[in-house]
Amino acid sequence: MSLNTQSCMINGKEDVKVITQQVNYQGEGTLVRITRGGICGSDLHYYQHGKVGSFDIKMPMILGHEVIGHVVQSDDPALLPQQKVAINPAKPCGQCKYCLNHEENQCVGMRFFGSAMYFPHVDGGFTQYKIVDTSQCIPFANDANDSVMVFAEPLAVCIHAANQAGDLTGKNVFISGVGPIGCLIAAAVKAKGANEIICTDVSARSLMLSEKMGATHTLDAASGDFSSYLAGKGYFDVSFEASGHPSSLQRCLDVTRARGTLVQVGMGGTIPHFPIMTLIAKEINLVGSFRFTEEFNTAVEWLSHGTVDPLPLFSAEYHLDDIDAALIFAGDKQKAAKVQLIFD
């Protein structure tokens, strides 16, 4: 089967075009018609800077890794045509020591949608038709809300972060930096039984959204009074640092109680003067959090069953032909949280 597909192709900084390609499906894997996709921070970095970290755009690449669609054809007879699926953008090698130990997010040969890490780059999912490994297709009910289900990938990131903290039942939780990921962490820890969920940010709009997503109280990061959370070597059982800013990490270390846990989620640059004495003296358990493993399936289940409602974060939708406008709006953090593309 040969089909024409419209794809959102990034060529470099502020250079994205919709082009026509051909997809040739020969019966292996699953051919999916993409219906909706969410714009992520990495998509914005590729558009605004032509790179993510040290990974520069060196050739045209299809953007996007937060996508859903429906099955056109599949090599799995259980995946019938028109079945709705969320597509897991991670394709681990299945053979390295991490994959064999069910730690696939650490796979040394990971192929992740819309990544310039390798050359040739790995194309993403912002295209009308895409052939994927059948294992990447996670079915969900056809009557589920597509605007909700497209949150599966970012929610999976946040469920994984919550899992890194261990049992959260009855715990007091602090979240520093409540962009879309911080807000979804608030929803995830609430679903996992957290008691107090205190969120901080410099943006009043972000704090308002965090309240809709599960925060029990919010504080302005610049002017708020944190003194009550500093007494007695800290108050919170678990903190999540979701901004990547050095001052945010310092605050998390300060307000986390002795022998508590700090989960680092935000990706920032090198911190030249890491407050290591605070970490040592308070015996804080510092743990990183990167992508997800089986949490993608959990995210699909939670969204389809209404365990988490992400729609307060849904800011706007654009047709793929308006990809430039969509990326520009998504980059305006005074107005946008999560922006979605529609491909129908």
N, C-alpha and C positions, 0 to 999 in steps of 0.2 A: 504494500500500500504506500503510495506516494502522495503527500499533501503539501500544499503551500502553508507556511506559517509566518505570521508577523512577529518579529522579535525586537526587543528593546536592547540595542547594542551600544555599549560604552566604548569610545575610542580614546578617551583621555579626559583631561580636566574640562568640565562644562561642555563636553562633546558627546552627546547621546543622540542616536537616531533610531527610527523604526524602519527596519528593512525586511524584505521578503526573502525567506529561505525555503528550502525543501527538506521535509522529514521523510525518510524512507523506512517504514516499519516492515520487518521481515519475519515477524512471529516470535522474536525473542524479547523478553521483558514485557513491559506494559506501556502501551501508547495512551497518553493522558491528554485530554483537552483541558488546558489550564483555564479556569474561570475567574480567579481572583488572586491577587498577591499583595502582600504588605511590604512597604518600604522600610528598610532597616537602616540603622546608623552606618553600617558598612557600605550600603548602596550610596548613601549621602557622601561618605568620604571619597569613594571612587569618583563621584560626580564633581564634588567641590575641589578635590585636590589631585585627582588622577591616580590615587594610590590609597592603600590602607596600611599604615605602619610603613614598613620597608618594601611592601609589595606593590610595585608600579604597574600600571597598565602598559603592556608592551605590544599588545595586539588587540583587535576588537574582541569584546567579550559580552555575552548576554548577562545582564544584571539579575539579581533577585534570588532569594532563597526561602521566602515565606509564601508558599503557594499551595493552592488546593485546585481540584478539578474533578472531572469525571472520566471514567474509563471508556476508551474507544474500543481497544482490543487488548487482550492479555494472554500470556502463556499459562496463567493460572485459571482453571475453569471456575473457580470460586469467585473470581472478579468478573462479574457480568458487565456488558456494555451499559453505560449510564450510571453505574455505581459511583457515588461520590467518594473521593479519597483525599486525605491530607497527605502531602508528599514530604517524607523525611528527607531533608536536603543532604544528610550525611551518608556517605557510602564508604564505610571502612573496608580495609583489605580482607579482613577475616582470617588472616594468617599470622600476623605479628604477635609478639608475646602479650600485648595489651588486648588485642581482640580475643585471643585464646583464653584470657582471664576475665572476659566480659567487662573490659574497660575500654570499650570501643571509641570513646571520645578522645582517648590518647593515642589512637592508631597512628603509626608512623607513615602510613601510606594513604591517609584520609583524602578522599575526593569530595569536596564540599561545594555545593552549588555557588556559582558566582564568585569564584576566588581566583585572584591573580598570583597565588602562592607558587603555582607550578607554571612552567612554560612547555607546551601551550597551556593557556589558562583553562580553568574548568567553567564551562558555561552554566549560567543560572537558569531560573525558571520563568523569567518574564518573557514568555513566548506562548503563542496560542496552542501549539502542540509540542509535547516533549516525550521522548522515550526514556523510561527510567527502569531500574532494576525493580522487579516485582516486589521484593522485600521492602522497598521504600514506600509502598502504597499502603496507607492505613485507612481502611474503610470507615465511614460513618453514615449515620442515617440520612437518607435523601431529603427528609423534611427539616434537617438542621439548618440553622441560619448561616449562610456562607460568610457574612460579615463577621460572625463570631468565630467560625472554624478556622479562618485564616490566621488567627492568633496562636495556632498550635505550636509553631516553632519558638516564638519568644516566650510563651508560657512554659514550654519544656525547659528552656534555659533557667527559668526562675524556680521551677519545681526541683531541678537538679541542685540549684543553689540552696534551696530550703533543705534538701536531703543531706547536703554536706554538713549541715548544723546538727544533725541527729534528731532525736525526739524533741518536738517543739510543744508538746502538750503542756499547757499551763505556763509556758515560758514568757518572759517579758522581752520584747524584741525591739531593736532600734534599727532604722533604715536611713542611711545618709545618701541623699541623691535620689529623687523620685521622678526621673523621667519615666518613659514607658516600662523599662525593666524594673526600676525601683517600685513602681506602682504594682506591677504584676507579682513582684516578690511579696508585697503586702497582701495581695489576694491569696498567694500560695501559702504563706505562713498562717493566715487566718484559717484556710481550709485544713491545715494540719494541726489546728488546735491551739495556736498561740493565744496568750492572755492579753497583755497590753501590746499594742503595735504603734510605736512613736516614730513619726517620719519627719525628716528635716530637709530643707532645700532653700535656695535663695529665691526661687520663683514662687510667688503666691499662687499662680495658676497651677503649678505642679503640685503644690500642697493641697489645693482644693481637689484635684483629681485623686490624690492619694487617699483622701477621706472617703471618696466614693468607692475606692478599691479595697478598703479594709482598715485604714489607719484609725486608731482610737483617739489620737491626739497628734497635732502637728506643731512644729516650731520653726520659725524663720532662722536659717543657718547663720545669718549675720547679726540679727538683733535679739534673738530668743534667749531666754534665761535657762541655761543648762545646769545651774548650780546644784539643784536637788538630785541630779543624776550623777554628780561627781563625788558626793559624800560616800564614805565607807568603801573606798576603792572601786567605786562604780556601781551602777544599778542594774544594767541589762544582762540577762543571761546570754543573749546572742545579739550580735550586731552584724549588719550587712552593709558593706561599703560599695555603693553602686555608682559613684561619680568618677572615680579614678583620680581625684584631686588630693594632693598631699595633706591639706588642712582637714579634709574629710576623714582621711585615715587616722590622723592624730585625734580627732574628736571621737571616733569610734573606739580607739584604744582607751581614751579617758573615761568614757561612760560605760564601757563594758566592765562588769564586775570581775574581781580576781578569780581566776580559773574559769572564766567564761570563754565563749567562742566568738571569733571574728571571721566572717566569711568575706573574702575579697572577690567582688564580682566586676567592679568597674575597671576598665583598662586604661591606665594612664601611662605617662612616661616614667623614666627612672626617678626614684626618690633619693636624692643625694644624701640627705640626713635623716635616715629612717630612725624613728624613736624606739630603738631596740631595747633600751633600758626599761621602758614602760612595759613592753612585751614580756621581758624576762622577769621583772619584779612582780608583776601581777599573774605570771604563769598563764598568760592568755593563749588559747589554742587558735593559731592563725592558719586558716585553710583557704586555698584557692578554689575557684569554681569555673569550669570551662565547658561550654556547650551542654551536652546531655547524652544519656544512653537510652535506657528503656523509658525515660521520662517523656519522650515524644508520644508514646502510646498513651501514657497517663494523661498528658495534656489533651489529646483528642477525646479521651473518655470524659475528663472533667468538663470540657467545653460542650460536648454533646449532651451531657446530663445536667448542665446548668450549675455545676459546683462552683465555677468561676464565671462571672459576667464581665467580659473585657470591654463592653461597648462604651463605657465612659471615656475610653481612650481613643475611640474611633472619631477622627477629626474631619475626614473628607474622603471622597473617592473620585478618581479620574479615569477616563478611558486611556488605553495604552497609547493612543495617538497623541495624547497630551502629556507624555512622560516628562518633558522638560518642565512644564508648569507644575506637575505633581512633585518633582524633586525640589523645585524652588520653594513650593509651599511647605513641603515636609521639613525643609531646612530652617523655616521660620519658627523657632521654639517659643515665640510669644503667642503663636496661634495654633500650632500643630503638635499633636502627640503621635498618633499613628495614622498614616495616609495609605489608602489602598488603591490598587489599580484593578480595573475590570477588563477582561479580555474577550468577552462575548461580542 
